[in-house]
Amino acid sequence: MKRLLRVMTMTATLAVLLCSPVQAEEKASAGAAASGAISSVGVPYDWRNGPSDITLLDQATLKLPAGYAWLPQDEARRMLQQFGNPNVADVVGVATGSTHDWLLVVRFDKSGMVRDKEAGKWNVDAVLESLRQLTTQTNLQRQKQSAPEIEILGWLEQPRYDAARHRLTWGIAVRNSGDESPDAQGLNYNTYLLGRDGYFSLNLITGLQRIDSTRPLSAALIDAIEFRDGKRYGDFSANDKAATFDIGGLLAGKGEVTTTQKAEKPVAAKKEGFFSTYGKLLMGVVIVILLLALGALGWLFWRQQKKSDEVTLTPEEPTMEEPAAGAEQA
C-alpha cells in the first residue's frame, strides 16, 4: 500500500509537468486531488466486457473482442480526471485486457483530414532531439516547483507509417531524471488512425518493462477499429475540411515538422507550442507511473477489503459488468 501511495504522489507531480506556466498553479490543486485518489479504491467504473460492438462517436466501430473491456466516454473522462488529467474533452473511451496491466486511451481530434504526403521523410534523430529540447523547457518550470524533472531515454519504436491503413505509430521511453528505479520509468506509445474528418489517437498506458507483452494485445484491439462508410481517409473530397498541419505534426507538435527534405509546398499551420500539444501527447506518462507498482491497475476493477489496517485487492470480485445487448455507444 505504501508503494502504491508513493506511485500516486508521483502521478500527481507528473500531472503538473504537463501544464503550461499559466495553468500550473491551477492544475497543482488537481494534482493534489490525484494524490488522494487512493481513497477511491473500490469505486466501481462501468466497464463493458467483450465481445461487443462499440460505437466510437459517428466515426468508427470497435469490435471489442472477448477478453477485453471498454470504459465508455463519461466514465473514462471521470477516471482520467481523477488522476489529475484535465484534458479529457476529446476522450472517447478507455480499453483494457484481461491481464489488467495496461490501458488504451482513445481520443478523437476532429481537425480535418491530415495530409500524409510527408510520411516517412522525417529525420528521426532530429525529431527525438526536438522532443528532448521541448522536455528541457518544461523542466525549467519543474525546477521552480521543486518537482522531479523528466528525461527521454530514446525511441521505443521509431515513427512508422502504414500507408495502406493510414496509420502512424511511434513511442519513446521516459523516466524521472537520473532515477534508474523501475518506479521512475514510463513510456509514451502512440498510434494514430487517420480518417476523413480527423484522427483517432490511441495512447498505450503500461509499465516500460511490460511493453513487449502488452503491445501485441493493444495492437489487436486497434486492428478491431473500423471507420464507417463515408468516414474513411479515402472518402475525403476537395470540399472537405483539411487539417492545418500535416502528419509530421503528430510527431513533434502540430505545424512543427522535421523532414529529411523541404516540402515544395509546406502546409500553412498555426504553430502550437509544447505546453498545448506535446504535453497532451505525454498524457500517458501522467498515468503510467501508477501502473508500475505490481498489480496497481487492479484497483480500477476490484473492490477493497480491509484486514486490520491493510487494503487487499481481490481479483475474484471484478466490478466490470456484462455489456448490454446490441451496440454500446461510446
N, C-alpha and C positions, 0 to 999 in steps of 0.2 A: 504494500500500500504506500509506503514512504517513497518507493521508487516511482510509482505512478503519480504521486503528488509532485515530485520533482519534475517529472516529464510535463505535467500540466503547466507548471510555472514556466518552463522553457517555451512551451507553446504560446503562452500569453506574451512573453517578451518578443518572440518572433513576430507576433501579430503587429506589434508596434513598428517593427522594422519595415514592414511593407506599407507604411503610411507616409504621406508627404509631410514635410515640416509643418505645414499649416494644420494638418489633421492630427499630428502626433499627440498633442495634449488631449484632444477629444477622444482619440482611439485608445489612449492609455487606460481610460476607465473601462473600455470594452475588453482590453487585455486583462485587467484585474478581474473582471467578471469571469473571463475564461479560466483563470487560475482557480476559481471556486467551482468550476463545473463538475468537479468530482462529487459534489453534494447531490448531483442529479443522477448518479448511478442508479440504474433500475427504472428510470423514467422511460416508458415504452415509446418507441417510434413505430410508425405504421408501415412496417416493411411488407412488401408483397413478394411471395415466392413464385419462381418459375415452375413449370412453363406457363407463359402468359404473353400476350401481345400488348406492349406498352406504347401508347401514342405519345410521340415527342412533339408537342405543340402541333402546328399544322404542317410540319416539315417532313417528318420521318416516322418510322415504326421500328421499335426494338422488339425482336422476337426473343424475349427473355428465356433462356434455356433452363431446364431443370438443374437444380444445384446452385442457382444464382438467386439473388434477391434485389428488389428495387425499392428505393425510398422516394415517394412522389415529391413533387416540387415544393409544396408548403412545408412538409416535414423535413426535406433536405435543407431548405433555407434555415429552418429553425435550428437544426443540428449544427450547421456551419457557423451560424451567428453565435451559438453557444460557445464555440471555440474562439470567439473574438474576430471572426471574419465578416466585416461589414459589407463587402462587395458580393452580394448574392442576387442582385436584380436579374441577372441573366442565367441563373442556375435553373436547369430543367429537372434535375434529379441526381440521385447518387445510387450506384450499384455496388454489389459485393458478391463474393463467392462463399461456398460452404465452409472454407477454412477460416473466414472472418479475420484474415490478417492483411487485407488490402481493401481499398475503396477506389471507385472510379467516379470522379465528379464530372458531370455532364453539363455543359453550358452551351448556349446558342447566341451568337452575335449576328444580328440582322443588319450587317453593314453593307450588304450587296455582294455581288459576285467578285471574288478575289482572283485577279489575273495571275496565271501561273507561268507566264512566258519566261520569267527569270528563274524558274525552278532548276536547281542543280548548278547554277552559276555562282552561287555564293562561295566565299572563301571561309571555310570552317574555322581556320585558325584565327582569322580576323573577327569572325562573329564571336568566338569564345573570348577573345581579348576585349571586345566591346562589352560583353556581359560582365566581365571582371571589372572593367572600369566603372560601369554603372553600379556594381555592387560596392565598389570603393566609395562612391558618392553617398550611398545610404549609410555606410559605416561611419561616416563623419557625423551623421545625425545620431547614430547609436552611441558614439563616444560621448556626446553631450548628455545623453540619458544614462550613462554608466551601464549600458546594456551590452550583451555579447555581440561581437561582430560576426559576420558571415563571410566565408570564403568558398570559392568554387574550386573543386578538386579537378574537374575535367569532364570530358564527354562520357556519358554512359552509352549514348548512341548518337553518332553524328547525324545531322539533318538528312533525311531520306524522303524522297517524294515518289509516290506511286502514281504515275500519270494516268494509268488506266482507271484507277479508282479515285483519283483526285484526293489523295490522302498524304499528309505531311506528318512525319514523326521525328521527334528529337528528344534527347534527355541529357541532363547534367547531374553530377554528384556534388553535393554541398555539405558543409559542416560548420560548426562554430569555430572561429579562427583559432588555430593552434591546439584544439582539443581533439585528441585521437580516440576518445572513448566512443563506443557504439551509440550511446545515447545522444551524442552530438552530431551524428551524421544523418543526412537525409538526401532526398533527390527531388528533381523536378522533371517529370517524364510526361510528355505531351503528345497527343495525336490530334490532328485537325482534319475534319471531313468537310470538304468544300462543296457547297450547293449553289443553287441559283440565287437565293436571297441572302446568303451569308455563309456561315460555317459553324459546325459543332466543334467545340474544344473539349477534349477528354483528358483529364488530368489524373494520372495514376498515383495513388497515395499508398505507400508501403515503406517498410524499412529497406535501407540500402542493401543489407545482407539478404533480403528476400526477393530482390528484383528478378533473379533468374527463374525462380519458381512461379512468381506471380505474373510476369509479363505474358506468358502464353495464355493464362486464364483471362486476363483483361483483353488480350488480342482477340480471343474467341468471342467475347462479348461485343467488341467493336465490329467484328465481322457480321454480327447479327443485326446491325443497324442498316436500314434501307430507306433512302429518300423516297418520298411519294412521287407518283407521276406528276410531272409539271414542276417539281422542286429540285430536280437533279441539275448538276452542273451543266450538262449538255443541253438543258432546256432554256438556257439563257438566250435572250433576244436583244437586238440593238436598242430597244426602248426600255429595257430593264435597268435598274439601278446597279452601278458598279461601285465597288469599294474604292476609297480614296488612297488605298495602299495596295501593293502587290504582295505576293506570297512571302517575300523577304521580311515583310512587316510582322509576320508570325514568328520570326526568329529573334529579332532584336528591337522590337518596338515598331508600331505602325508608322510607315513612312520613312523608316530608317533601314535601308537595305545595303548590305555589303556583298558585292558580287565580284567575280573574277574579271569581269569586263563591264564597261559602262554601257548601260542600255541606250539605244538610239533615241528612244522617246520615253524618258523616265516618267513614271506616273506622278502626277501632281498630288501632293499629300500634305495634310496638316501634320507636322511632326509632333508626336506625342512623347512627352518626357518619360523618364524612368519610373517616376512615382505613380503615374497613372496607368502605365502599360506593363512594364517589367515586373512591378510589384504584384500586379494581378496574375501574371504568368507564374510567379513564385508562390501563389496561394497555397499550393500543396505543401510547401515547406512548413507553413504555419501548423498544419495538422500532423505532418509525418513524424515529427519528434515524439508526439504522443504514442504513435504506434510502435516505437522502437522498444518499449518495455514489453517483455514477453506476455502475450495474451491481452494487451491493453485494449484491443479492439472489442474484446468480448463484452465490455460494459455497455456498448451500444446496443447489444442484443439481449443480454441476460440480466435478470433481476438480482438484487443484492440480498444476501442473508447474513445476519450478524452472529458471530461466535465471539463472545466476550466483547473485546474492542476491535475485533478483526472483521474485515469485509471479505466474504467469499463469493467469487463469481461462479455461478452454477450453469454450465453449458447444457445441462439436461433440460433446462426450462427456458427455451428461447421465447422472446416476445414477438417474433415475426409471425404474422398471420397469413393464412392462405389467401390467394388472390380471389377477388370476386369474379363471377362468370363473365366472360367476354373481355374485350379490350379494356385496359386500365389507362385512364388519362393521366399524363404527366402533371 
